[in-house]
Amino acid sequence: MTRFLFAIAVLLFAAPSSYGSNNYFLPGDAFFHATLTQKNLDSLTKQKMPRVVDYSFQDTFEGAFCGYAGYSQARVPAIDDKFVANLKWTYDHIREMNGRELRESRTANGVELYETNGLHMFLVREDFDLSDSRLQLGLKYNENWIEETTKFVDHARLCCFVDTAEAI
């Protein structure tokens, strides 16, 4: 039994460390992912141009407490008042058919409600060619993602919206 425990201990301590990162938007990514909630929509309405949108990890993957790489915010000059009005109309129309789902969370200030079924927004780069069938929107293809990630942290982990070939 002692030899068995010793062998397990050696294997555990001999295993190399593995690191990853939670990737925000990296240069070369096809799109910037954001989540549209009532709170975010209200924030966009109050902002002046150029409006700033926060990156969202909602419904993409579990965070791993391994650090972050990339840009967490995007300043988007194309989001003008007319664009925000269209977002609000779209959000309200979808919410008529599929209501908001809220979760309570206790904070130092009491109980706050968080919308858990926000709408996914994919802000596609202006120079990204959506007509190219090899570069479909569902893919966050970026062949330089490791080099871009290591500009922010010294480790990397692939974070995907679509992680199986069957989903494409």
Phi, psi and omega per residue, in radians:
M1 nan -0.660 -3.141
T2 -1.100 -0.728 3.129
R3 -1.109 -0.694 3.139
F4 -1.087 -0.833 3.125
L5 -1.108 -0.665 3.104
F6 -1.109 -0.749 3.136
A7 -1.099 -0.728 3.106
I8 -1.099 -0.784 -3.139
A9 -1.068 -0.749 3.132
V10 -1.093 -0.765 3.140
L11 -1.118 -0.704 -3.135
L12 -1.152 -0.752 -3.098
F13 -1.407 -0.371 -3.134
A14 -1.478 -0.299 -3.112
A15 -1.143 2.308 3.135
P16 -1.209 2.644 3.096
S17 -1.234 2.609 3.104
S18 -2.190 2.314 -3.112
Y19 -2.137 2.730 3.077
G20 -2.555 -3.085 3.076
S21 -2.579 2.659 3.015
N22 -1.556 1.955 -3.003
N23 -1.546 2.122 2.927
Y24 -1.404 -2.740 3.086
F25 -1.235 2.260 3.087
L26 -1.995 2.500 3.079
P27 -0.926 2.259 -3.089
G28 1.825 -0.311 3.088
D29 -1.121 2.599 -3.123
A30 -1.225 -0.571 -3.039
F31 -2.636 2.885 3.049
F32 -1.913 2.171 -3.085
H33 -1.671 2.270 3.075
A34 -2.339 2.798 3.098
T35 -2.011 2.267 -3.139
L36 -1.691 1.960 3.047
T37 -2.085 2.992 3.092
Q38 -1.041 -0.724 3.140
K39 -1.096 -0.792 3.134
N40 -1.154 -0.663 3.122
L41 -1.137 -0.735 3.080
D42 -1.072 -0.701 3.113
S43 -1.109 -0.772 3.114
L44 -1.079 -0.673 -3.133
T45 -1.093 -0.662 -3.091
K46 -1.412 -0.382 -3.088
Q47 -1.250 2.642 2.990
K48 -1.646 2.859 3.142
M49 -1.300 2.576 -0.142
P50 -1.340 2.390 -3.100
R51 -1.335 2.620 -3.118
V52 -1.979 2.322 -3.140
V53 -2.053 2.400 3.106
D54 -1.554 2.461 3.062
Y55 -1.182 2.567 -3.127
S56 -2.196 2.312 3.018
F57 -1.658 0.004 -3.056
Q58 -0.941 2.262 3.079
D59 1.093 0.381 3.136
T60 -1.847 -0.903 3.134
F61 -2.900 2.876 3.088
E62 -1.386 2.333 3.050
G63 -1.120 2.664 -3.037
A64 -2.140 0.240 -3.131
F65 0.901 0.715 -3.055
C66 -2.094 0.234 3.133
G67 1.685 2.961 -3.071
Y68 -2.206 2.562 3.097
A69 -2.350 2.444 3.082
G70 1.893 -2.942 -3.079
Y71 -1.810 2.208 -3.066
S72 -1.594 -0.191 3.132
Q73 -2.349 2.631 3.069
A74 -2.211 2.274 3.027
R75 -1.627 2.014 -2.973
V76 -2.075 1.720 3.133
P77 -1.074 -0.437 -3.119
A78 -1.226 -0.288 3.133
I79 -1.479 1.471 3.109
D80 -1.652 -3.055 -3.105
D81 -1.054 -0.685 3.135
K82 -1.135 -0.715 3.120
F83 -1.102 -0.768 3.119
V84 -1.102 -0.700 3.098
A85 -1.081 -0.702 3.088
N86 -1.158 -0.689 3.072
L87 -1.068 -0.770 -3.133
K88 -1.097 -0.774 3.121
W89 -1.053 -0.802 -3.133
T90 -1.101 -0.807 3.138
Y91 -1.032 -0.868 -3.128
D92 -1.071 -0.716 3.140
H93 -1.105 -0.768 3.120
I94 -1.158 -0.675 -3.124
R95 -1.204 -0.392 3.035
E96 -1.132 -0.602 -3.119
M97 -1.626 -0.549 -3.063
N98 -2.396 1.671 -3.026
G99 -1.096 2.918 3.105
R100 -1.232 2.495 3.003
E101 -1.933 2.198 -3.055
L102 -2.055 2.597 3.077
R103 -2.220 2.417 3.080
E104 -1.480 2.491 3.073
S105 -2.422 2.267 3.124
R106 -1.416 2.293 3.104
T107 -2.239 3.111 3.103
A108 -1.103 -0.442 -3.130
N109 -1.639 0.141 -3.123
G110 2.075 -2.449 -3.118
V111 -1.903 2.269 3.079
E112 -2.019 2.607 3.091
L113 -1.784 2.342 3.112
Y114 -2.098 2.323 3.091
E115 -1.356 2.160 -3.057
T116 -1.775 -0.146 -3.128
N117 -2.121 0.867 3.109
G118 -1.067 2.817 -3.132
L119 -1.556 2.392 3.123
H120 -1.327 2.321 3.036
M121 -2.095 2.229 3.093
F122 -1.962 1.862 3.117
L123 -1.549 1.818 -3.024
V124 -1.479 2.400 3.091
R125 -0.993 2.482 -3.127
E126 -1.067 -0.572 -3.094
D127 -1.610 0.148 -3.141
F128 -1.547 2.148 -3.051
D129 -1.501 1.729 3.141
L130 -1.283 -0.267 3.141
S131 -1.363 -0.276 3.115
D132 -1.330 2.015 -3.061
S133 -1.099 -0.317 3.109
R134 -1.385 -0.253 -3.062
L135 -2.087 1.168 -3.099
Q136 -1.403 2.705 -3.043
L137 -1.055 -0.579 -3.098
G138 -1.165 -0.168 -3.110
L139 -1.825 2.433 3.044
K140 -1.843 0.964 -3.041
Y141 -1.253 2.246 3.111
N142 -2.716 1.738 -3.037
E143 -1.179 -0.245 3.135
N144 -1.819 0.374 -3.015
W145 -1.084 -0.611 -3.131
I146 -1.166 -0.822 3.127
E147 -1.081 -0.695 3.136
E148 -1.187 -0.691 3.130
T149 -1.111 -0.755 -3.075
T150 -1.256 -0.090 2.974
K151 -1.292 -0.358 -3.117
F152 -1.814 -0.731 -3.133
V153 -2.424 2.930 -3.081
D154 -1.667 0.350 3.132
H155 -2.595 2.875 -3.059
A156 -2.547 2.638 3.043
R157 -2.526 2.350 3.135
L158 -1.312 2.237 3.134
C159 -2.089 2.067 -3.022
C160 -2.089 2.605 2.934
F161 -1.481 -0.661 3.117
V162 -2.061 2.028 -3.048
D163 -2.042 0.172 3.050
T164 -2.342 2.536 3.141
A165 -1.106 -0.545 -3.105
E166 -1.160 -0.442 -3.107
A167 -1.305 -0.261 -3.056
I168 -1.538 nan nan
